[in-house]
């Protein structure tokens, strides 16, 4: 079954018609939706809040129902490092870099601990 | 992660004059590129390492893995795509799932595009800009682009995006070759890059209560929509409910401040 994807134009066809186009559709649509909205529009605040909540939801989903190597960690091993990362963020003058370093160190440690 | 150059905005009445803050467009392009190199490129590249490995597991070539990064430009959609192919899901179901996951681009593009474009921006440029918008570019762009003078914004945005594309193209290929040989805790660390980065970047972006509330409500509602909302639509429900909640809280706060 898998060898099929290595041959000829078929993988490109699959990627473009079942991956790229269904996804890009929304970006194209959004260009037209954005037409009536300027930077000072009250709608912009709402749209921005929806986008922020949605991205926070992506994080929640990644941590609650993870896949791959993240799924091998218990819940505390996923939520704890997020908390540690954010503590570092606020402790070290609102630094995203500090959050990443502390969070990553915590989750790798949790991985060795739990595994 | 440095801030943008402190260029004062000229008065808005200067309609006809180009608002470039005394620099050329190419200077703004390279300023965007430089700012991406200073951190965001690394984050987005690391988060796409695992996509390369998934593509290989699903039986695709390295060219397809890299093309998926350039064409889909959406880590979660790529994970879905290669995961679904590996699980031998039917093609219409794959297309439908990908499409649902990319609905989240609507609020991102609709909120960022009005900040980047000018009245003269042409449709092909807008479509290309919309294609470049993904999570990292959106989160960083919402914070950095308002600091750039109006006519330099598109150039800055493309410079920033260009470096992100370059980094991820390389990391997807590297991931394709390397992954599977990583110890499991390190692989978990790679996958954790996205959550920790999102939360820190969104926190840093929060300028008024509405932003913080959207972030907190989004995280808090996630377990509920995960359990109760129809599969595939849960994120959309979450975004609209959490975003509207935050927006209402801000309105109440504004009313109080006025009273």
Interface residues (C-beta under 8 A of the other chain):
Chain A: X1 X2 X3 X4 X5 X6 X11 X12 X14 X15 X16 X17 X18 X19 X20 X21 X22 X23 X24 X25 X26 X27 X28 X29 X30 X31 X33 X34 X37 X38 X39 X41 X44 X45 X46 X47 X48 X49 X50 X51 X52 X53 X54 X55 X56 X57 X58 X59 X60 X61 X62 X63 X64 X65 X66 X67 X68 X69 X70 X72 X73 X78 X81 X82 X85 X86 X89 X94 X95 X96 X97 X99 X100 X103 X104 X107 X108 X109 X110 X111 X112 X115
Chain B: X1 X39 X43 X50 X58 X59 X60 X61 X64 X67 X68 X71 X72 X74 X76 X77 X78 X79 X81 X83 X85 X88 X91 X94 X95 X96 X98 X99 X101 X102 X103 X104 X105 X106 X107 X108 X109 X110 X111 X113 X114 X115 X123 X126 X127 X130 X131 X133 X135 X138 X139 X142 X184 X185 X186 X187 X188 X189 X190 X191 X192 X193 X194 X195 X196 X197 X198 X199 X200 X201 X202 X203 X204 X205 X210 X211 X213 X214 X215 X216 X217 X218 X219 X221 X222 X223 X225 X226 X234 X235 X236 X238 X239 X240 X241 X242 X243 X244 X245 X246 X247 X250
